[in-house]
Amino acid sequence: MPNNQYAFFNGQIVPIDHAQVSVMTHALNYGTGCFEGIRAYWNAEEEQLFIFKLRAHMERLHRSCRILYMQLPYSVDELCQITVDLLRKEGFREDVYIRPLVYKSDPLIAVRLNDTTDSFTLWAVGFGQYLDSSALRVCVSSWRRIEDNIIPSRAKVAGAYINSALAKTEALLNGYDEAIVLGSDGHVAEASAANLFLVRNNTLITPPITSDVLEGITRQVVIQLAHERLGLHVVERPIDRTELYIADEVFFCGTGAEVKPIIEIDHRKVGEGTPGPIAPLLAQLYREVVHGKVAAYREWCTPVY
């Protein structure tokens, strides 16, 4: 069960039970909202809670709002401070997931984005692993990724996640841990809610941001860490479905997923059918970075206490 007590709602921090909306709310009926998923990590040695890439997430939230004709009434700096204030109020001493949400709040029967009221809320909850398995068995979904001229993937649009939910549900019901989704052109896009990398001949390969994928913050972190810390060459280019089957390694990355190796795709072993060696190295390095343990990247971590 959720262990949070408060939310930022209607301009102030209130008890979570007071943060409620009407069943007539526009966003509830039409999916007209955008959001972010942010992680904070508890560093027991320092007794400090670090929010990872807080500013980058809030900047992306502002970009999503521009795409959706939404007016976010708080600056990036104000959003960062609201987040810190809420986490301090909660007093978390564990890993945390943070959800800011901008949504159309009018009780309107109107399928449009203009001339509507925009509202903002933010809540947080103690959170462990999004993907339970340390090594994933996945499938290529029969559902295709929505494309930019339908619902843009570079905006985290609330209603668009039914596309992700359909792909993930299909995978789970068929006995897999996750799904890989192809774009409308048949090339690999991403997972249901994570970006994707593969390794061939010690080169890291990932679909470009023009392949209807989220402009992932963790994706960019992985690219930077792979280059600066592991000395790997990183290439952004289209990936064919069958290239997944002959890759040396494949892994997901994202705020929720973190860095997760894949050992099987469509009943085909990835490499030797065991993780590594690159994905586990990146996963361990990522965990150290988000907990504020790597001095060179400490600026990515916002302390709460």
N, C-alpha and C positions, 0 to 999 in steps of 0.2 A: 504494500500500500504506500502511496505517496507520504513523505514525511515532512512536507513543507507546511508552513503556517500562514504565510503572507503572499501578497501579490501587489505589484504596482498597478493601480487601476484608477481611472478618472483623475489622474494627476497626483495621487498620493499612495502611500503604502497602507494597505488595509488587510484585515484578516481574509484569508483565502476564500472563506465562505461568502464574503461580501462581494467578491469579484465575479459577478454574474451578469449575463445578458439575456435579452428576451428571445423567445423562440421565433420572433418576427425579424430578428437581426438580419440585415442584408447578407453579411458574410456567411452566416450559418446556412442560409438558403441557396446562395449562389457561389460560395467559395471565393468571395472577393476579399482576399487578404493576402498579406505576405509576411514572412517570418524569418527568423534565424534560429539555428541551433548552435549553442556555444557551450564549451566545457570549462569547468574549473577543477583543478586537481589539488588534493590535500597533500602537502609535504610535511610528513610527521616529524622529521628531524628539525625543521625550522618552525613547526607549528604555524604554518602559513598556508592559506588557500590562494592559489594562483589561477587567474582567469586567462585562458590561452587565446591570444590574438583577438582580444576584445574589440579594439578599435577597428580592425579590418572587418570584423563581422558587422559592426554598426555602420560602417561605410557602405558595405554591400546592401544592408537593409535600406539605406537611403536610395541606392541605385534601383533596387526593386520597386520602391515607391514611385520613382520617376516613370518607370515603365507602365505602372498601373494607375496613373493619374491620381496618386495619393499624396496628401500633404502630411508629412510627419512633423508634429509640432515641437520636436526637440532636436537640437543639434547633436552631432556625434559626441562631442564632449559631454553634453548633458545626459545622453543615453548611457555613456560609460559610467558616469557618476551615479545614475539611478541604479544601475546594475550592482555596483559596489555597495551602495546603501542597502539594497534589498538583501544581499548576501550577509552583510554585517548584522542586519536585523534578524535573519534566520539563525545565524550562529553556526553554520555548517562546519563540521570537522571531518569531512569525507569528500570524495569526488562528487561533483555536482553537474547536472545538466541545466542549462538556462534557455528559456524560450521567450524572446521578444516577439510580439505580434502586432502588426498594424492591420486594422480591419474596417470595413465599411459597416457602420453601426446603425444606420437609419432603418426603421421598420418599413421598408419600401417594397412594393411589388413592382420592381423596375429592373430590367436586365441592362444595366449600364454602369459606368464607372464615374461619369461626370455628375456634378451637382448632387453629391452625396457627402455625408459626414464621415470623416476619418477619425478613428480612435486608436489609442495605443495601450497595450498592457504588457506586463512582463512578470514571469514567475520562474521559479527554480525548484529543483527537486534533487535529492540524493540519487546518484545514478552510477551503476557499474558498467558492465559490458553490454553493448548493443547487440553484437553477434557473439553467442555463447561459445561456439567452437573456436579452438585455436588454429584450426586448419579446415578450410571450407570445401564442401562438395557443392558445385553449382551447376546450373543449366542455362542454356540460351533460351530466353523467353519467347513465346509465340506473340507476345505483345510488343509492338514497336514503340520507340521513344517518340513523344510528341516533338514536333519541330518548331523552329523559332517563329515561323509565320503562323503558327497555330496558338501555342502558348509557350513563350520563351523560357527555356530551361535556365538561362542565366539569371532569371528572377526566381526567387523561392516563393512561387505562387501557391497559396494554400490549396485551391481547388485542383491544381495540376497534379497533386500527389495521389489522386485516384489512379493515375497511370502507373505510378510506382507501386501502389497497393495491389493492383491487379497482377503485376509481374511477380511481386514477392509472394502473394497468396498462391499463385499457380505453382511456383517453385516449392513452397512448403508442402502443399497438398500432394505433390509428386515426390516427396521424400528428400528434397534438396535443402540446403541451408540458405541459398540466395539465388538471385537471377542476374544474368547479364542481358542487357537490352540492346538491340540493334536500332540504329537510326532509320529514317525513311529511305535512305539510299542503300541500306543493307550492310553498312559498316558498323563496327562495334561502337557503342556510345558509352555506356557506364552501367553500374549496378542499379538496383531499385533506388538506392539512396546513398551512393558512394561512387567516387571516380575509380578508374581502373588503370593499372599498369601491367605491362608484360616485360619480360627480360629475354633477349636473344643475344647470344655472344657478348655478354657483359654490357650490353646497351639497354638502357631503360627506355621503353616506348610507351607513349600514352596518346589517346585521341586528342586532336586540337580542340580548342574551345569553340570552334566553328562546327563541331560535330554534334550539336544539340546536347551539350553536357553543361552541368553547373560549373561556373568558374570557381572551382573549389579552392578554399583557403588551405586546407590540408594538402590538396594536390600541389599547390605552389610550394608549400613547406617541404614536401617530399622531394620535389625537383631540386630545391636549393640544398637540402641536406645530402642528397645523392651526389650532387656535383661537388659541394665544398668538403664534405666529410669522407665520402667513399670514393671520390675521384671518378665517378661514373659519367659517361656520355649520355645525355638525355635527348630524345628525339620526340617531337610532337608531329604525328602524321596519322592518316587513316589506317585502320586495322581491319583486315578481313576476318570473318568468322573462323575460317579454317586455320588462320594464324594462331588462334588461341590454342589449338590442338597440338601445335608443334613448338610452342614456346618452352623455354627452359624454366621460367617461373611466371606466374600470374598472381597479382594481389590487388585487393581493394584498399582504398584509403578514404577517410572522411572524418568529420568531427565525431560522429557516432561510432563508425567502424574502426577508427584509428588506422592502424596498418594491419591487415589480415591476409595471410597467405592462402592461396587456393591450391588444393592438391588434386582436384578432379573436376573436369568440365564435360558434361554430356557423356558420362560413363567412360571418359578417356583420362588416363593419368596425366597430370601435368609434370613434366620432367620424370623423375623417379617415383613420383607419387608421394613425396614427402616435402615439407617446407625447406626452402633455402637454396643457396646460402644468403642471398641478398635481402629478401623480404624480412627474415628474422633480424638481421642487422639493422635494417631501417626501423623495424618495430621497436627494438630496444632503444635505439637512439632517440626515436620520437618520444617514447615514454620518459626518458631522462630530460629531454628538452621541455616538455609540457609541465613537468614537476619543478622546473626552475633550477635544474641541476647542471646545466651547461652554460657557463658564463657568457660565451659568445652570443647566445640567443636569449639571454635573460630578459632583454627588453621586450620580448614577445609575451611575457608573463606579467599580468597586472595583479599586485598583491591586494588582498581584501582587508587584512588586519594589520 
